[in-house]
Every structure is written in C-alpha cells, then in structure tokens.
C-alpha cells in the first residue's frame, strides 16, 4: 500500500485516526478480505514522526466506538514507547560493537610498522564486523600534489587497483581530498559523482553504500580511506561514517610513520651510495701504502686480476694487510656494487663455522629458532673473503669444495640447494704445501682456491715503505685523537727501520698509535717509542 492510498495509507499520510463501521460506504477503503465490514486505524508515531499505523478490523458492521479509538491510540502510544526502547537498545549495542571494533583495530596494529599490513588488518576486521564488500587506501603519488592513486585495496584485483587514479576534486575520492570532509553515498549506482574509476562490476539491483573519509596529518589531507557495503539505513550510514573517521585517524598515524620510514630509507640509500663511493676510494689499490718494488709488483697484479671471476689466494704473514688486498680486488672488479663479506676461519669455533658459512633452517638444531642466512648467501653477487683458510677443518673443506664446484650451497637442516654467484678470495699465513703433505689440507681445494696467487711481502722486506706508513698512521691518529703531531724525528725513524717487524704493518700501526698518544710536542721522538725497540740491533 502506497502512502495516501486506502485507509492505512491515508492515516499514515495525515496522522488522523479513522473509524469506519461500514467499509462499503468508505470511498478510500481498499478491500483486503471479503469478510471485513468495519475497520479502525490509528497512527503510530515516535517523537512526532509517523513511522506506521495500528489497524484492527471486524466482520461485523458498527463493531467499533469512539472509546475503541481512544483505546487503540493508547495501545499505539505504548507500542511506540516499546519501539523507542528497542531502538535505543539496538543503537547502544551497535555503538558498543563499533567501540569494541575500534579498540580491537588500535590494539592489533599498534606494533605493526608496515602500512600495507596495517591496512589489511583493518579491512579484515571491518569485513568481519561490518560486512564490508571492498575497501581502498588512496594516497598522493610522490611529487604529484594533484594526483592520487590506490596504494592498497581489499577485495580488489591488481588490475582493478591499477586503474584507481584520481585528481583532486575529481569524483567522490577527489572531492573528499578537496573539501577535507567525509562523503557517504547511499547508492553508488544512482550517484553521478561516483566514477567507478576501477571499473568494478557490481549488482545494480542492490543499493551499495560508499563511505569515503579523509586521512589527515596535522590538519593536512594526505589520502582517503573508503569502503563499500550494502546500504541499510541513513542512520546506520552516518554511524559508520563517524566510525570510519576515527579509523582514518588511526591509519593517519601509520601513514605518518610510513612516510618517515620512506624518507629515512631514501636517506639511508643515498648515504649508502655515498659511503660505498668513499669506501671504494678508500679501498682502491691506489690507497694501499707502498712504493717499494715488491709492493709495486703486488699493485700491478691486483690491477690485472681484479676484473675477473677467478679465485685468488693471498699469501702473507699475519699483519701484512691481506684483507686490504682482498678489498682492493673487490673494489676494482665489476662486483664492486655487490657485498664484500669477510669471515675469519680461525676465529670461529669449528662447531659454528659451518652455520656461519652456509646458514641454517629453523629447527635444524637446538637454538635455531629462525632461518638464518650464511656468509655465502649474504655475499651472493659479490665477493666472499675467507681469511685464514688454512685453519678450516677438513670436513668443512669438502663442503667448501662442493660449493665452489657446483656453485650452490645447502643450509644446515635444509634439503633445498641454493644457487650462488660469488667470487672467492682466500688468504692464509700458513704453508699450504706443507699442510697438504701432512693431510691437513685438501689438494683439490687448494687448486680451486689458488687459480691466481698473490704474495704480500713482510714489512722487513719493504723497509723503504716504513716512512710512508709512519706518516700515514700519524695523520690517522692525530685526526682521531685531536692531537697536533706532524711528524717523526730522524732518530726515531731510524729505530723503526732497524726493527725486524714480526707483526708487520699491524705492529707498526700499533706502535705509532701509542707514540701519538704519548707525544707531548709536534714530533714523535725516540722516547715515545716502546723501550724494547732500543735494545734491538739494526737489521740490514
């Protein structure tokens, strides 16, 4: 029955009770059943607004009196009070549910730092509690103050999401950004402002509501949070818009953190690029100190072999700078932008060395609570430097040989082999020929590692480099310790050149560091050197 149609529609329209004791004499009466002779209808209203009617009928004529009208109106008023209480109860339940949802969302994403993860959690909870169909998170594109795009979406395909591009002021999303105010639409199928930019197919026979609210940071709109769901009532739509506004405030904090992290990441990348350039300069072969013929021959060999993929074995006593040479080879190669990973095979216990090199899977052994990459995986694409290779146990030598031959590794506890692309540079201060004869080093591994051999001379064989090294270390430690030491006396330098240097360059560096700290003037004197150097006869 339409409003204004029949007794019921007329009472609903004008709010005036109708008593009809003979329906055949009532022109507006519309027969519902043949046996009805009398009908009484009164309005049902809440807070002055008519929401329905209460109707009774009878198969007898003249069945009702004015007293019945008054009685039925009383019943209608009581029914209205019951409805008011019921509506208030339902509204309270809805408000509590929305409050609980908001608290749940806040708690669930409190420690989530990825914006996408936070959005997905929010959408999942809204789908569970509000039965939403879809949701989108729209943000400004980088360096595009008038262009927004869908950053993430719920129940939307990648293809549909890629079409979600908006300009400020364009469509519902653009209007929300422009005005900074929420917009709720009861039925997107009947709303011209809704562009359906993502070209999503929907049931046109169902009223689908669209709620879009601004995401603001310090009062500035940075994006839009929007959902779709089946339309129920205008009151509920408004309630859900209010809830969405609160959720958007929570998301805004995540967007703010995300933007900060992005900026920090960009800064780190920029710093990393600059640092790599500086490191490449620092570790380039031209920065290794030395002018003796022995070192010049080493430099020339480094330049020759750097830009190849051949394995290199660096031989030299402890403290001669084997890792510096390895880094110079890496910096001079085409792998310079990839990792350089160093591991000292002598400093790590045998029981841990395998896991350090090849990694392990979660649960592989007691304490393996998560997967961990080994040095080979970390160095993938770059260079791995195996220092003190002569101290590697035999059983690990076999695994290393297999990794070199097959170009793949197998983490502890894993049945899956991982392909690797690395260059291997190894070094030792031991006599590997002797270790091979003693059965302590595999001959086949030796030949795999020693495609190219570089021998670094000990400091006692390159004493012409001592003045250069001394000046380098003086400059290094005066800058570090903010001292005003500019050089070394000839007497002190003669003492240093007369020493045999069993600890090589590393020992010389330690002595100069000590001398700079003890020096009270501008020049290092004999008194600043360790006493044991004075008792040693000059070695020619």
Secondary structure, 3 states (H helix, E strand, C coil): CCCCCHHHHHHHHHCCCEEECCHHHCCCCCCCCCCCCEEEEEEEEECCEEEEEEEEEECCCCCCCHHHHHHHHHHHHHHHHHHHHHHHHHHHHHHHHHHHHHHHHHHHHCCCCCHHHHHHHHHHHHHHHHCCCEEEEEEECCCCCCEEEEEEEECCCHHHHHCCEEECCCHHHHHHHHHCCCEEECCHHHCCCCCCCCCCCCCCCCCEEEEEEEEEECCEEEEEEEEEEECCCHHHHHHHHHHHHHHHHHHHHHHHHHHHHHHHHHHHHHHHHHHHHHHHHHHCHHHCCCCCHHHHHHHHHHHHHCCCCCCEEEECCCCCCHHHHHHHHHHCCCCCCCCEEEEECCCCCHHHHHHHHHCECCCCCCCCCCCECCHHHHCCCCEEEEECHHHCCHHHHHHHHHHHHHCEECCECCCCCEECCCEEEEEECCCHHHHHHCCCCCHHHHHHHCCEEEECCCHHHCHHHHHHHHHHHHHHHHHHHCCCCCEECHHHHHHHHCCCCCCHHHHHHHHHHHHHHHCCCCEECHHHCCHHHHHCCCCC
